[in-house]
Amino acid sequence: MKVVLRSVLLLPKQPFLRSATVSVLGSSPVCKPEFPRSAASTSTVSGSKVKVSEIEQTQLGFLNSSKINLPLRLKASRDGVGLVQETIQTKENTPTLINKPDDSFREMRNRFLSFKKEKYLENLECYKELAQAQAPKFLVISCADSRVCPSYILGFQPGEAFIVRNVANFVPPFENGPCETNAALEFSVNDLQVENILVTGHSCCGGIRALMSMDDEEKSSFIKNWVKVGKAAKSTTKATASNLSFDQQCKHCEKESINNSLMNLLSYPWVKERVAKGLLSLHGGYYDFVDCTYEKWTLDYLKNIQKQETGEYAIKNREFWS
């Protein structure tokens, strides 16, 4: 396997390159002043010719194998400063490592400019109003999964929904203490005074799968410490759907955890107070991206008061969108 490292340097107009510093894959920089003119390649910068030497692997000090040749090439270019690393595959089944400038931000830039032209400038007055204040009617608690952006799926426009996303769209109970989710909850309910809270889950949720496969004796981790918020939903699923396959149990738990989060919302005094006064409604939603369907329902607060001692919950206004 032959590895070629290219360092692209933007240089002023000078007749000769005097020195260069190269840091390769975390190694200490290698400085070689006044490149020798022999065995050098030639590049052109703004009309000037620059001599470039090839530094053999023995000068790097961190690779001992004599079978691997690592020539370093320093090339002056108008493209700016950057390190381009290439691994050229010379043996069968040898992995190829290419580390080149990413076009992702170029595409992102194009999308932003398209948004500015087609959305922002076309609705300038609306965006000027939003610059002064926001008054969303929804708080949406959604999963952080890249496939389930609620604004994209449900069509929320700027200013319509205050959105917080976390792994598996959990709402921890009040007694668990502060976290970013209940901070957003407090702000949206007490300051923005939203009228609806929508907890929306989805199919094939990795967070729920981690919850369902988690062993109590597993080593502690950030993921484990977070997903255990849904342990009540896991227990209910194991009790009512133990005869189903693991995948079916996960799907059952995905919906069960939404209702568990709705009940946890009522553990916050200021949420419960506004729900009791009819100023706030709690909703659940489930997006199945396998067949692109959406299920929506509303927590029935009055019936839940009657069932509070049993730990059960009641829902109403169930709809299925397909």
Phi and psi in degrees as GROMACS dihedral restraints (atoms count N, CA, C in turn):
[ dihedral_restraints ]
;  ai    aj    ak    al  type     phi  dphi    fc
    3     4     5     6     1  -107.2    20    10
    4     5     6     7     1   130.8    20    10
    6     7     8     9     1  -113.5    20    10
    7     8     9    10     1   128.6    20    10
    9    10    11    12     1  -117.2    20    10
   10    11    12    13     1   123.0    20    10
   12    13    14    15     1  -109.0    20    10
   13    14    15    16     1   127.0    20    10
   15    16    17    18     1  -117.7    20    10
   16    17    18    19     1   126.5    20    10
   18    19    20    21     1  -109.7    20    10
   19    20    21    22     1   122.8    20    10
   21    22    23    24     1  -100.8    20    10
   22    23    24    25     1   117.0    20    10
   24    25    26    27     1  -118.6    20    10
   25    26    27    28     1   134.7    20    10
   27    28    29    30     1   -89.5    20    10
   28    29    30    31     1   116.8    20    10
   30    31    32    33     1  -115.6    20    10
   31    32    33    34     1   150.1    20    10
   33    34    35    36     1   -71.5    20    10
   34    35    36    37     1   169.1    20    10
   36    37    38    39     1   -70.8    20    10
   37    38    39    40     1   100.0    20    10
   39    40    41    42     1  -134.8    20    10
   40    41    42    43     1   148.0    20    10
   42    43    44    45     1   -70.3    20    10
   43    44    45    46     1   -30.3    20    10
   45    46    47    48     1  -139.7    20    10
   46    47    48    49     1   149.7    20    10
   48    49    50    51     1   -87.5    20    10
   49    50    51    52     1   120.2    20    10
   51    52    53    54     1   -89.2    20    10
   52    53    54    55     1   -40.2    20    10
   54    55    56    57     1  -151.6    20    10
   55    56    57    58     1   163.2    20    10
   57    58    59    60     1  -151.9    20    10
   58    59    60    61     1   145.4    20    10
   60    61    62    63     1  -120.9    20    10
   61    62    63    64     1   127.9    20    10
   63    64    65    66     1  -125.8    20    10
   64    65    66    67     1   127.8    20    10
   66    67    68    69     1  -113.6    20    10
   67    68    69    70     1   120.7    20    10
   69    70    71    72     1  -116.2    20    10
   70    71    72    73     1   119.1    20    10
   72    73    74    75     1    50.6    20    10
   73    74    75    76     1    41.8    20    10
   75    76    77    78     1    85.0    20    10
   76    77    78    79     1     2.0    20    10
   78    79    80    81     1   -80.1    20    10
   79    80    81    82     1   171.2    20    10
   81    82    83    84     1   -68.8    20    10
   82    83    84    85     1   145.5    20    10
   84    85    86    87     1   -59.1    20    10
   85    86    87    88     1   145.0    20    10
   87    88    89    90     1  -112.8    20    10
   88    89    90    91     1   119.5    20    10
   90    91    92    93     1  -106.9    20    10
   91    92    93    94     1   131.8    20    10
   93    94    95    96     1  -134.5    20    10
   94    95    96    97     1    98.8    20    10
   96    97    98    99     1   -71.3    20    10
   97    98    99   100     1   151.2    20    10
   99   100   101   102     1    48.3    20    10
  100   101   102   103     1    76.0    20    10
  102   103   104   105     1   -54.2    20    10
  103   104   105   106     1   136.0    20    10
  105   106   107   108     1   -66.9    20    10
  106   107   108   109     1   150.0    20    10
  108   109   110   111     1   -78.9    20    10
  109   110   111   112     1   -18.3    20    10
  111   112   113   114     1   -78.9    20    10
  112   113   114   115     1   149.7    20    10
  114   115   116   117     1    55.3    20    10
  115   116   117   118     1    35.0    20    10
  117   118   119   120     1  -110.8    20    10
  118   119   120   121     1   145.5    20    10
  120   121   122   123     1   -90.8    20    10
  121   122   123   124     1   166.2    20    10
  123   124   125   126     1  -122.3    20    10
  124   125   126   127     1   132.8    20    10
  126   127   128   129     1  -123.9    20    10
  127   128   129   130     1   161.2    20    10
  129   130   131   132     1  -118.4    20    10
  130   131   132   133     1   127.9    20    10
  132   133   134   135     1  -126.5    20    10
  133   134   135   136     1   115.9    20    10
  135   136   137   138     1    49.3    20    10
  136   137   138   139     1    40.4    20    10
  138   139   140   141     1    88.9    20    10
  139   140   141   142     1    -8.4    20    10
  141   142   143   144     1  -100.7    20    10
  142   143   144   145     1   144.6    20    10
  144   145   146   147     1   -91.6    20    10
  145   146   147   148     1   133.4    20    10
  147   148   149   150     1  -117.5    20    10
  148   149   150   151     1   131.0    20    10
  150   151   152   153     1   -85.3    20    10
  151   152   153   154     1   130.8    20    10
  153   154   155   156     1  -125.6    20    10
  154   155   156   157     1   129.2    20    10
  156   157   158   159     1  -101.7    20    10
  157   158   159   160     1   160.4    20    10
  159   160   161   162     1  -105.2    20    10
  160   161   162   163     1   121.2    20    10
  162   163   164   165     1   -95.4    20    10
  163   164   165   166     1   120.0    20    10
  165   166   167   168     1   -71.9    20    10
  166   167   168   169     1   161.3    20    10
  168   169   170   171     1   -59.7    20    10
  169   170   171   172     1   -28.1    20    10
  171   172   173   174     1   -67.7    20    10
  172   173   174   175     1   -18.2    20    10
  174   175   176   177     1   -85.9    20    10
  175   176   177   178     1    -9.2    20    10
  177   178   179   180     1   -81.5    20    10
  178   179   180   181     1   -36.5    20    10
  180   181   182   183     1    85.1    20    10
  181   182   183   184     1    -0.4    20    10
  183   184   185   186     1  -125.0    20    10
  184   185   186   187     1    -2.1    20    10
  186   187   188   189     1  -120.9    20    10
  187   188   189   190     1   121.3    20    10
  189   190   191   192     1   -98.5    20    10
  190   191   192   193     1   -15.2    20    10
  192   193   194   195     1   -73.4    20    10
  193   194   195   196     1   125.6    20    10
  195   196   197   198     1   -79.9    20    10
  196   197   198   199     1    -6.8    20    10
  198   199   200   201     1   -82.4    20    10
  199   200   201   202     1   -14.1    20    10
  201   202   203   204     1  -108.6    20    10
  202   203   204   205     1   124.0    20    10
  204   205   206   207     1  -105.4    20    10
  205   206   207   208     1   120.3    20    10
  207   208   209   210     1  -118.3    20    10
  208   209   210   211     1    78.4    20    10
  210   211   212   213     1   -72.8    20    10
  211   212   213   214     1   135.5    20    10
  213   214   215   216     1  -104.6    20    10
  214   215   216   217     1   132.4    20    10
  216   217   218   219     1  -121.3    20    10
  217   218   219   220     1   126.1    20    10
  219   220   221   222     1  -103.8    20    10
  220   221   222   223     1   121.3    20    10
  222   223   224   225     1  -125.3    20    10
  223   224   225   226     1   122.0    20    10
  225   226   227   228     1   -76.5    20    10
  226   227   228   229     1   136.6    20    10
  228   229   230   231     1  -150.1    20    10
  229   230   231   232     1   159.6    20    10
  231   232   233   234     1   -78.8    20    10
  232   233   234   235     1    -7.6    20    10
  234   235   236   237     1   -74.9    20    10
  235   236   237   238     1    -3.8    20    10
  237   238   239   240     1    99.4    20    10
  238   239   240   241     1  -169.5    20    10
  240   241   242   243     1   -94.3    20    10
  241   242   243   244     1   131.7    20    10
  243   244   245   246     1  -172.6    20    10
  244   245   246   247     1   158.2    20    10
  246   247   248   249     1  -113.0    20    10
  247   248   249   250     1   118.5    20    10
  249   250   251   252     1  -107.4    20    10
  250   251   252   253     1   119.5    20    10
  252   253   254   255     1  -111.8    20    10
  253   254   255   256     1   130.4    20    10
  255   256   257   258     1  -131.2    20    10
  256   257   258   259     1   139.8    20    10
  258   259   260   261     1  -113.8    20    10
  259   260   261   262     1   119.3    20    10
  261   262   263   264     1   -94.5    20    10
  262   263   264   265     1   125.2    20    10
  264   265   266   267     1   -79.1    20    10
  265   266   267   268     1   119.2    20    10
  267   268   269   270     1  -117.1    20    10
  268   269   270   271     1   -12.2    20    10
  270   271   272   273     1  -120.6    20    10
  271   272   273   274     1   146.6    20    10
  273   274   275   276     1   -63.2    20    10
  274   275   276   277     1   138.6    20    10
  276   277   278   279     1    69.2    20    10
  277   278   279   280     1    13.4    20    10
  279   280   281   282     1   -86.8    20    10
  280   281   282   283     1   125.2    20    10
  282   283   284   285     1   -63.1    20    10
  283   284   285   286     1   143.4    20    10
  285   286   287   288     1  -104.6    20    10
  286   287   288   289     1   125.0    20    10
  288   289   290   291     1  -110.2    20    10
  289   290   291   292     1   118.8    20    10
  291   292   293   294     1  -125.5    20    10
  292   293   294   295     1   123.3    20    10
  294   295   296   297     1  -122.4    20    10
  295   296   297   298     1    84.4    20    10
  297   298   299   300     1  -114.7    20    10
  298   299   300   301     1   164.5    20    10
  300   301   302   303     1   -54.5    20    10
  301   302   303   304     1   133.4    20    10
  303   304   305   306     1   -84.0    20    10
  304   305   306   307     1   136.9    20    10
  306   307   308   309     1   -86.9    20    10
  307   308   309   310     1    -0.2    20    10
  309   310   311   312     1   -59.6    20    10
  310   311   312   313     1   -43.6    20    10
  312   313   314   315     1   -72.3    20    10
  313   314   315   316     1   -26.9    20    10
  315   316   317   318     1   -65.1    20    10
  316   317   318   319     1   -43.3    20    10
  318   319   320   321     1   -65.7    20    10
  319   320   321   322     1   -40.0    20    10
  321   322   323   324     1   -62.0    20    10
  322   323   324   325     1   -41.1    20    10
  324   325   326   327     1   -59.9    20    10
  325   326   327   328     1   -44.9    20    10
  327   328   329   330     1   -62.5    20    10
  328   329   330   331     1   -39.1    20    10
  330   331   332   333     1   -66.1    20    10
  331   332   333   334     1   -40.9    20    10
  333   334   335   336     1   -63.3    20    10
  334   335   336   337     1   -45.7    20    10
  336   337   338   339     1   -64.1    20    10
  337   338   339   340     1   -34.8    20    10
  339   340   341   342     1   -66.1    20    10
  340   341   342   343     1   -42.0    20    10
  342   343   344   345     1   -60.4    20    10
  343   344   345   346     1   -44.7    20    10
  345   346   347   348     1   -61.7    20    10
  346   347   348   349     1   -43.7    20    10
  348   349   350   351     1   -72.3    20    10
  349   350   351   352     1   -45.6    20    10
  351   352   353   354     1   -91.7    20    10
  352   353   354   355     1   -23.0    20    10
  354   355   356   357     1  -114.1    20    10
  355   356   357   358     1   -57.0    20    10
  357   358   359   360     1   -64.0    20    10
  358   359   360   361     1   -55.5    20    10
  360   361   362   363     1   -68.2    20    10
  361   362   363   364     1   -27.6    20    10
  363   364   365   366     1   -76.1    20    10
  364   365   366   367     1   -20.0    20    10
  366   367   368   369     1  -128.1    20    10
  367   368   369   370     1    46.3    20    10
  369   370   371   372     1   -61.5    20    10
  370   371   372   373     1   -40.2    20    10
  372   373   374   375     1   -62.8    20    10
  373   374   375   376     1   -40.3    20    10
  375   376   377   378     1   -62.2    20    10
  376   377   378   379     1   -44.1    20    10
  378   379   380   381     1   -70.4    20    10
  379   380   381   382     1   -29.1    20    10
  381   382   383   384     1   -66.6    20    10
  382   383   384   385     1   -38.1    20    10
  384   385   386   387     1   -67.1    20    10
  385   386   387   388     1   -41.4    20    10
  387   388   389   390     1   -65.5    20    10
  388   389   390   391     1   -26.3    20    10
  390   391   392   393     1   -67.6    20    10
  391   392   393   394     1   -22.5    20    10
  393   394   395   396     1   -86.4    20    10
  394   395   396   397     1   -39.3    20    10
  396   397   398   399     1  -167.7    20    10
  397   398   399   400     1   162.9    20    10
  399   400   401   402     1  -123.3    20    10
  400   401   402   403     1   146.8    20    10
  402   403   404   405     1  -144.4    20    10
  403   404   405   406     1    62.6    20    10
  405   406   407   408     1   -69.3    20    10
  406   407   408   409     1   149.1    20    10
  408   409   410   411     1   -95.0    20    10
  409   410   411   412     1   -11.0    20    10
  411   412   413   414     1  -122.6    20    10
  412   413   414   415     1   140.1    20    10
  414   415   416   417     1  -107.0    20    10
  415   416   417   418     1   123.3    20    10
  417   418   419   420     1  -112.2    20    10
  418   419   420   421     1   124.3    20    10
  420   421   422   423     1  -108.6    20    10
  421   422   423   424     1   110.4    20    10
  423   424   425   426     1  -126.2    20    10
  424   425   426   427     1   166.9    20    10
  426   427   428   429     1   -76.9    20    10
  427   428   429   430     1   152.8    20    10
  429   430   431   432     1   -78.8    20    10
  430   431   432   433     1    -4.3    20    10
  432   433   434   435     1   -52.0    20    10
  433   434   435   436     1   133.8    20    10
  435   436   437   438     1   -67.2    20    10
  436   437   438   439     1   -15.2    20    10
  438   439   440   441     1   -90.0    20    10
  439   440   441   442     1    -3.2    20    10
  441   442   443   444     1  -131.6    20    10
  442   443   444   445     1    48.2    20    10
  444   445   446   447     1   -65.3    20    10
  445   446   447   448     1   115.5    20    10
  447   448   449   450     1   -63.1    20    10
  448   449   450   451     1   -35.7    20    10
  450   451   452   453     1   -64.0    20    10
  451   452   453   454     1   -37.5    20    10
  453   454   455   456     1   -72.5    20    10
  454   455   456   457     1   -43.4    20    10
  456   457   458   459     1   -75.0    20    10
  457   458   459   460     1   -44.4    20    10
  459   460   461   462     1   -99.4    20    10
  460   461   462   463     1    -0.6    20    10
  462   463   464   465     1    73.1    20    10
  463   464   465   466     1    25.8    20    10
  465   466   467   468     1   -64.9    20    10
  466   467   468   469     1   134.2    20    10
  468   469   470   471     1   -97.1    20    10
  469   470   471   472     1   161.2    20    10
  471   472   473   474     1   -52.4    20    10
  472   473   474   475     1   130.3    20    10
  474   475   476   477     1    92.7    20    10
  475   476   477   478     1    -7.0    20    10
  477   478   479   480     1   -90.9    20    10
  478   479   480   481     1   -27.7    20    10
  480   481   482   483     1  -143.1    20    10
  481   482   483   484     1   133.9    20    10
  483   484   485   486     1   -91.1    20    10
  484   485   486   487     1   119.8    20    10
  486   487   488   489     1  -118.3    20    10
  487   488   489   490     1   130.4    20    10
  489   490   491   492     1  -123.9    20    10
  490   491   492   493     1   135.1    20    10
  492   493   494   495     1  -124.8    20    10
  493   494   495   496     1   138.1    20    10
  495   496   497   498     1  -147.1    20    10
  496   497   498   499     1   174.6    20    10
  498   499   500   501     1   -66.2    20    10
  499   500   501   502     1   119.4    20    10
  501   502   503   504     1    71.4    20    10
  502   503   504   505     1    17.8    20    10
  504   505   506   507     1    45.6    20    10
  505   506   507   508     1    46.3    20    10
  507   508   509   510     1   -83.2    20    10
  508   509   510   511     1   148.8    20    10
  510   511   512   513     1  -117.6    20    10
  511   512   513   514     1   109.0    20    10
  513   514   515   516     1   -70.8    20    10
  514   515   516   517     1   151.4    20    10
  516   517   518   519     1   -67.5    20    10
  517   518   519   520     1   160.7    20    10
  519   520   521   522     1   -55.7    20    10
  520   521   522   523     1   -39.9    20    10
  522   523   524   525     1   -69.8    20    10
  523   524   525   526     1   -11.7    20    10
  525   526   527   528     1   -72.4    20    10
  526   527   528   529     1   -15.1    20    10
  528   529   530   531     1    92.8    20    10
  529   530   531   532     1  -179.2    20    10
  531   532   533   534     1   -70.0    20    10
  532   533   534   535     1   144.8    20    10
  534   535   536   537     1  -156.7    20    10
  535   536   537   538     1   175.1    20    10
  537   538   539   540     1   -66.1    20    10
  538   539   540   541     1   -29.1    20    10
  540   541   542   543     1   -69.3    20    10
  541   542   543   544     1   -48.2    20    10
  543   544   545   546     1   -76.8    20    10
  544   545   546   547     1   -16.6    20    10
  546   547   548   549     1   -67.6    20    10
  547   548   549   550     1   -43.7    20    10
  549   550   551   552     1   -65.5    20    10
  550   551   552   553     1   -36.9    20    10
  552   553   554   555     1   -62.7    20    10
  553   554   555   556     1   -47.1    20    10
  555   556   557   558     1   -61.9    20    10
  556   557   558   559     1   -45.1    20    10
  558   559   560   561     1   -65.3    20    10
  559   560   561   562     1   -45.2    20    10
  561   562   563   564     1   -69.4    20    10
  562   563   564   565     1   -34.3    20    10
  564   565   566   567     1   -81.9    20    10
  565   566   567   568     1   -46.3    20    10
  567   568   569   570     1   -84.6    20    10
  568   569   570   571     1   -34.6    20    10
  570   571   572   573     1   -98.9    20    10
  571   572   573   574     1   -51.2    20    10
  573   574   575   576     1   -79.7    20    10
  574   575   576   577     1   -22.2    20    10
  576   577   578   579     1    53.6    20    10
  577   578   579   580     1    54.3    20    10
  579   580   581   582     1   -61.5    20    10
  580   581   582   583     1   155.7    20    10
  582   583   584   585     1   -99.4    20    10
  583   584   585   586     1   -17.0    20    10
  585   586   587   588     1  -139.5    20    10
  586   587   588   589     1   140.3    20    10
  588   589   590   591     1  -117.6    20    10
  589   590   591   592     1   123.3    20    10
  591   592   593   594     1  -114.7    20    10
  592   593   594   595     1   116.1    20    10
  594   595   596   597     1   -97.5    20    10
  595   596   597   598     1   113.2    20    10
  597   598   599   600     1  -118.5    20    10
  598   599   600   601     1   124.3    20    10
  600   601   602   603     1  -106.6    20    10
  601   602   603   604     1  -171.7    20    10
  603   604   605   606     1  -158.6    20    10
  604   605   606   607     1   166.9    20    10
  606   607   608   609     1   -73.9    20    10
  607   608   609   610     1   159.4    20    10
  609   610   611   612     1    53.6    20    10
  610   611   612   613     1    42.6    20    10
  612   613   614   615     1   -79.0    20    10
  613   614   615   616     1   120.2    20    10
  615   616   617   618     1   -67.1    20    10
  616   617   618   619     1   -32.6    20    10
  618   619   620   621     1   -65.8    20    10
  619   620   621   622     1   -42.1    20    10
  621   622   623   624     1   -68.0    20    10
  622   623   624   625     1   -37.6    20    10
  624   625   626   627     1   -63.9    20    10
  625   626   627   628     1   -38.9    20    10
  627   628   629   630     1   -64.3    20    10
  628   629   630   631     1   -40.1    20    10
  630   631   632   633     1   -62.0    20    10
  631   632   633   634     1   -47.0    20    10
  633   634   635   636     1   -69.4    20    10
  634   635   636   637     1   -28.8    20    10
  636   637   638   639     1   -96.3    20    10
  637   638   639   640     1    -0.4    20    10
  639   640   641   642     1   -73.4    20    10
  640   641   642   643     1   133.9    20    10
  642   643   644   645     1   -98.3    20    10
  643   644   645   646     1   136.2    20    10
  645   646   647   648     1   -61.2    20    10
  646   647   648   649     1   -22.8    20    10
  648   649   650   651     1   -92.4    20    10
  649   650   651   652     1     2.5    20    10
  651   652   653   654     1   -64.6    20    10
  652   653   654   655     1   153.5    20    10
  654   655   656   657     1   -64.2    20    10
  655   656   657   658     1   140.0    20    10
  657   658   659   660     1   -63.1    20    10
  658   659   660   661     1   144.1    20    10
  660   661   662   663     1  -151.8    20    10
  661   662   663   664     1   168.5    20    10
  663   664   665   666     1   -60.3    20    10
  664   665   666   667     1   -42.8    20    10
  666   667   668   669     1   -64.0    20    10
  667   668   669   670     1   -48.2    20    10
  669   670   671   672     1   -61.6    20    10
  670   671   672   673     1   -43.3    20    10
  672   673   674   675     1   -64.2    20    10
  673   674   675   676     1   -27.0    20    10
  675   676   677   678     1   -84.6    20    10
  676   677   678   679     1   -50.6    20    10
  678   679   680   681     1   -68.4    20    10
  679   680   681   682     1   -17.5    20    10
  681   682   683   684     1   -66.6    20    10
  682   683   684   685     1    -8.5    20    10
  684   685   686   687     1   -58.0    20    10
  685   686   687   688     1   -30.0    20    10
  687   688   689   690     1   -95.1    20    10
  688   689   690   691     1    18.9    20    10
  690   691   692   693     1   -62.8    20    10
  691   692   693   694     1   -28.6    20    10
  693   694   695   696     1   -65.9    20    10
  694   695   696   697     1   -39.8    20    10
  696   697   698   699     1   -66.4    20    10
  697   698   699   700     1   -36.8    20    10
  699   700   701   702     1   -64.6    20    10
  700   701   702   703     1   -44.2    20    10
  702   703   704   705     1   -62.6    20    10
  703   704   705   706     1   -42.5    20    10
  705   706   707   708     1   -63.9    20    10
  706   707   708   709     1   -41.6    20    10
  708   709   710   711     1   -63.4    20    10
  709   710   711   712     1   -45.5    20    10
  711   712   713   714     1   -62.6    20    10
  712   713   714   715     1   -32.6    20    10
  714   715   716   717     1   -77.8    20    10
  715   716   717   718     1   -33.0    20    10
  717   718   719   720     1  -105.3    20    10
  718   719   720   721     1   -16.2    20    10
  720   721   722   723     1  -131.9    20    10
  721   722   723   724     1    29.9    20    10
  723   724   725   726     1   -66.6    20    10
  724   725   726   727     1   -20.2    20    10
  726   727   728   729     1   -82.3    20    10
  727   728   729   730     1    -7.6    20    10
  729   730   731   732     1   -88.4    20    10
  730   731   732   733     1   164.5    20    10
  732   733   734   735     1   -67.9    20    10
  733   734   735   736     1   166.1    20    10
  735   736   737   738     1   -61.3    20    10
  736   737   738   739     1   -42.3    20    10
  738   739   740   741     1   -61.8    20    10
  739   740   741   742     1   -40.5    20    10
  741   742   743   744     1   -68.8    20    10
  742   743   744   745     1   -36.4    20    10
  744   745   746   747     1   -63.3    20    10
  745   746   747   748     1   -39.6    20    10
  747   748   749   750     1   -62.7    20    10
  748   749   750   751     1   -42.4    20    10
  750   751   752   753     1   -64.8    20    10
  751   752   753   754     1   -40.2    20    10
  753   754   755   756     1   -61.6    20    10
  754   755   756   757     1   -43.3    20    10
  756   757   758   759     1   -69.1    20    10
  757   758   759   760     1   -31.1    20    10
  759   760   761   762     1   -57.6    20    10
  760   761   762   763     1   -41.0    20    10
  762   763   764   765     1   -80.6    20    10
  763   764   765   766     1   -38.0    20    10
  765   766   767   768     1   -62.6    20    10
  766   767   768   769     1   -37.6    20    10
  768   769   770   771     1   -68.6    20    10
  769   770   771   772     1   -28.1    20    10
  771   772   773   774     1   -64.8    20    10
  772   773   774   775     1   -47.2    20    10
  774   775   776   777     1   -65.1    20    10
  775   776   777   778     1   -34.9    20    10
  777   778   779   780     1   -63.3    20    10
  778   779   780   781     1   -39.1    20    10
  780   781   782   783     1   -68.5    20    10
  781   782   783   784     1   -36.1    20    10
  783   784   785   786     1   -62.8    20    10
  784   785   786   787     1   -41.1    20    10
  786   787   788   789     1   -68.0    20    10
  787   788   789   790     1   -36.7    20    10
  789   790   791   792     1   -64.1    20    10
  790   791   792   793     1   -31.4    20    10
  792   793   794   795     1   -58.9    20    10
  793   794   795   796     1   -35.2    20    10
  795   796   797   798     1   -72.4    20    10
  796   797   798   799     1    -8.6    20    10
  798   799   800   801     1   -79.2    20    10
  799   800   801   802     1   -11.3    20    10
  801   802   803   804     1   -89.1    20    10
  802   803   804   805     1   117.9    20    10
  804   805   806   807     1   -54.0    20    10
  805   806   807   808     1   -42.7    20    10
  807   808   809   810     1   -73.8    20    10
  808   809   810   811     1   -23.5    20    10
  810   811   812   813     1   -74.7    20    10
  811   812   813   814     1   -48.6    20    10
  813   814   815   816     1   -59.6    20    10
  814   815   816   817     1   -39.1    20    10
  816   817   818   819     1   -62.5    20    10
  817   818   819   820     1   -45.0    20    10
  819   820   821   822     1   -72.3    20    10
  820   821   822   823     1   -32.9    20    10
  822   823   824   825     1   -66.4    20    10
  823   824   825   826     1   -43.4    20    10
  825   826   827   828     1   -62.1    20    10
  826   827   828   829     1   -32.5    20    10
  828   829   830   831     1   -83.9    20    10
  829   830   831   832     1    -3.0    20    10
  831   832   833   834     1    78.8    20    10
  832   833   834   835     1    16.4    20    10
  834   835   836   837     1   -93.4    20    10
  835   836   837   838     1   -11.7    20    10
  837   838   839   840     1  -142.8    20    10
  838   839   840   841     1   135.4    20    10
  840   841   842   843     1  -118.7    20    10
  841   842   843   844     1   144.6    20    10
  843   844   845   846     1  -111.2    20    10
  844   845   846   847     1   127.3    20    10
  846   847   848   849     1  -126.9    20    10
  847   848   849   850     1   151.2    20    10
  849   850   851   852     1  -115.5    20    10
  850   851   852   853     1   149.8    20    10
  852   853   854   855     1  -144.2    20    10
  853   854   855   856     1   148.6    20    10
  855   856   857   858     1  -138.6    20    10
  856   857   858   859     1   118.5    20    10
  858   859   860   861     1  -102.8    20    10
  859   860   861   862     1   118.8    20    10
  861   862   863   864     1  -100.7    20    10
  862   863   864   865     1   102.8    20    10
  864   865   866   867     1   -83.3    20    10
  865   866   867   868     1    -2.1    20    10
  867   868   869   870     1   -70.4    20    10
  868   869   870   871     1   -43.5    20    10
  870   871   872   873     1  -119.1    20    10
  871   872   873   874     1    10.0    20    10
  873   874   875   876     1    53.1    20    10
  874   875   876   877     1    65.9    20    10
  876   877   878   879     1  -127.2    20    10
  877   878   879   880     1   158.6    20    10
  879   880   881   882     1  -137.2    20    10
  880   881   882   883     1   132.3    20    10
  882   883   884   885     1  -115.2    20    10
  883   884   885   886     1   132.6    20    10
  885   886   887   888     1  -131.2    20    10
  886   887   888   889     1   142.8    20    10
  888   889   890   891     1  -151.3    20    10
  889   890   891   892     1   167.9    20    10
  891   892   893   894     1  -125.3    20    10
  892   893   894   895     1   137.7    20    10
  894   895   896   897     1   -72.5    20    10
  895   896   897   898     1   128.8    20    10
  897   898   899   900     1   -89.1    20    10
  898   899   900   901     1    99.6    20    10
  900   901   902   903     1   -64.7    20    10
  901   902   903   904     1   -44.8    20    10
  903   904   905   906     1   -62.2    20    10
  904   905   906   907     1   -43.4    20    10
  906   907   908   909     1   -70.5    20    10
  907   908   909   910     1   -29.5    20    10
  909   910   911   912     1   -68.6    20    10
  910   911   912   913     1   -28.8    20    10
  912   913   914   915     1   -63.6    20    10
  913   914   915   916     1   -40.2    20    10
  915   916   917   918     1   -68.1    20    10
  916   917   918   919     1   -31.1    20    10
  918   919   920   921     1   -97.9    20    10
  919   920   921   922     1     8.4    20    10
  921   922   923   924     1   -58.8    20    10
  922   923   924   925     1   -36.8    20    10
  924   925   926   927     1   -72.5    20    10
  925   926   927   928     1   -27.9    20    10
  927   928   929   930     1   -85.2    20    10
  928   929   930   931     1   -13.5    20    10
  930   931   932   933     1    80.7    20    10
  931   932   933   934     1     4.7    20    10
  933   934   935   936     1   -85.8    20    10
  934   935   936   937     1   170.8    20    10
  936   937   938   939     1  -137.5    20    10
  937   938   939   940     1   157.3    20    10
  939   940   941   942     1  -124.6    20    10
  940   941   942   943     1   141.5    20    10
  942   943   944   945     1  -125.7    20    10
  943   944   945   946     1   162.1    20    10
  945   946   947   948     1  -147.0    20    10
  946   947   948   949     1   173.3    20    10
  948   949   950   951     1    52.8    20    10
  949   950   951   952     1    45.6    20    10
  951   952   953   954     1   -75.3    20    10
  952   953   954   955     1   131.4    20    10
  954   955   956   957     1  -132.5    20    10
  955   956   957   958     1   151.8    20    10
  957   958   959   960     1  -129.6    20    10
  958   959   960   961     1   116.6    20    10
  960   961   962   963     1  -105.7    20    10
  961   962   963   964     1   123.9    20    10
